[in-house]
Structure formats: C-alpha cells, structure tokens
C-alpha cells in the first residue's frame, strides 16, 4: 500500500515516518507539510519525495497517514476520502461533530479502510486487557488519571499551539476514552469542571448506567504526573497494565490493520466511526465544563 505522510512535527518524526519506512507492506511515497523546508528535511531523511502540493501527493498514493492538528487534519482527511484514499488518522479526528460525521460518511459510502492512532490501545498488553474487560462485564465504575507536564523546554510537544489552546481534554482525553468506551459502552451525558492551570475533571454516564471518572492535564506539576486507570465491579478491581512505550511499533500495528481491512474488509475497532464517537464525547465535555451543566452526548453514528 502506497502511503503519503502529511505533517512534519514531532509525531511525524517519532512515529509516522519511521513506522512507514520500516513496514514491509507499506511503500513510503512522500511527505507534505505546511512548512516546505521541514517537509524537505523529513523526506530527505528517508529518501522519499517532498511534495509542495497536497493534491499531487494524494494522486500518488493509496492511503494517507496524517500527523497534523485536528483542525488541519479534518478537512484533509475528508479530501483524501473523497479521492478514495484509505485513512490513518491521529486523534482526535476533528474538533467538531460535523467534521467527524463528514469523514465517516465519506469513508462509509466509498467502503474505505480507516484507523485512528490511539497509541496505547495498539499495544498488545492494553488491547488484550480491554478485550478481556469488555468480555467480563459487570463493571460499576472506572477511573482514568492521565496527567502530563509537556510545556517544558525538553518536551518536543510543548511548542504545539493546538495543545496549548485545547489542553489535556482534547490531547489525552481521547486516550482515556479509548479505554473506557469499549468496556463500559457509549456515553450518554457528561459533567465536568476545570481547574488551573490545565486540569479537567469529567464524570461520564454510560448507557449502561455506569459512571466513569476522568482526570486530564497536560500542565500538571511534574511531581504529580501519572497514567493510572482501573475498572471495578463484580470481578473486583482491575488496573490497566503498563506497556512498553513504542509508538513506532504501535503505528506498525495500525498499518497492519489498515492494509488487512482494505484487502478483505477486516473489522477495525479504532476506525473513524469510533473516532467520531470519541469526538462527540469531547464536544459534550467541552460544553459541560464551559457551561457548568450536564450535557447530553450527540449520537456519533
């Protein structure tokens, strides 16, 4: 499968480009970026072509791998789908339900394969845990704490304008939702509060009646950074296991899934439909913390 990489930031360097270059069934065709000099630099590292025009790269590939901010990714993903390209997207797929729904509709009508890169869910230890927890059932609560401290000189993501503006809700919130939604089911309503400097606390009511509790931040005090998650219910308390951090291996698995789905229609749990469901919860959460009300979640499907 011929891939075009759209984006030249830290995630493109750390995950997308090396994973595409290493995958035995992927042909890394070229790079497009908003900064042509950065596109040329990244393309040069892998001996591929730098493209100045999005449409020229789209015309040369079967699939796109996008490592761009959500507001840039969404219209590009829609354009790629309209041209019949399979989609390997970053999370969140979009900032609005309308944009997410447009992408889903295009992928559906054209029978395209899609994967959203919820990194941790692609680690085997996490994938196996989620599948087992969903099969076990009987959960009465869940808690996810995902607090980072990225706005430091040594963190490559600290200069990200969209992360500074949208915070932990939109950056690490998708990772938290990717854990709880497959186990506890769809979210029907959200309540939340925020605190300084970037702390979001959410309560989610799932269709089953179960409540989950998310604490999210990108600007926590370094001493309080943590990634903890657990489910509790009739089976007891089960913490989500740790997994070695290897984004290139995780993206390699996403590429595996995309190629298989394009070939034979193999189902993908983390497709754009799931990505749209995550966006719908985030949109409701944003409204909840802004308004101080409990907000119903719009249907994402």
Steps between C-alpha positions, in 0.01 A plus 500: 500500500643838397491757783538874502596667827336833575673687782856572610473553876634290788245220455586468131868468595453269800231267370362542149808530283704220664198268514414555135861456393538176698173330408552216249161549334503881484664713236593838650445727199548853626439780748289814494519766771383850566867599516669393173848512654399260777331274245819490295709425809277211615467358149877515458555291813309213339590548137146583391355795313388824663177628346406867489142426399257284701313380193816381327586277795142377527508402133812291558378286792239248615487622860585800714669512838419832667700654784343847514286701746132397502376814324750440218455123494119496463465680164802316361360164609169584335675598177706179506190286557317677218788395277472138615801488731513284812552695822753468781406793723619648826270562794273684535375467145337847517396775739132490393235234459414637156852452364532154653163397353604618153809280511301200624242545225763516228689198631176304523365579155837424336566189711841626613716366779585729790698491824531771764835489680397457865856403582458309826206296376731351236743357756422125535485515880239778491303352210476164677397662828223704334365198314499289817340777710227550240429127496499477881244777556334580830697820551350763730765770461816600321769758567765637267765752609711626211714793608809619319731799515593576141561875500868472575806578290592134462158378381456502121121540533520803728508743208177363353260794461188285488597314817558828681157621394298180540684340790479156648131454421567475127851354505498229768122484536475282186741247652288479816180459299660231285535295819156549653267504199568142380457365853212708640320587177379828351487818707161668530585809706800686639561731795828672571708766665836655422769635726830682447725481318364223274299252701177344375284274715220313323218272611356290220172312514500200270188351342535209743465742791864458603693816591861557400730767638775664290771739620696658216784749471798596286637753749504317833779555750777259397482319834132416437536360147334161468313262273276278710180325403283236661160336478302374799196276524386149581832362373690720743739786429710463187772752418586556135850355453809695407646451155839584351481833318569434131294724271666371184399142585147617582474685169634193324203306638265773382649466151451122521132551581447759227655282230302194611172694510561646156570153362215297649280727708644384834330696781700766684403602852680835482351624173362844417159402635655440840700820453176692438350348815799630697463845342132509599590439865773765491265757344245434775773515765622835368147637526454352846810659650426833331133518597508323835214275386467131438495458122351221293730340245393523138482174311826450310375227268 
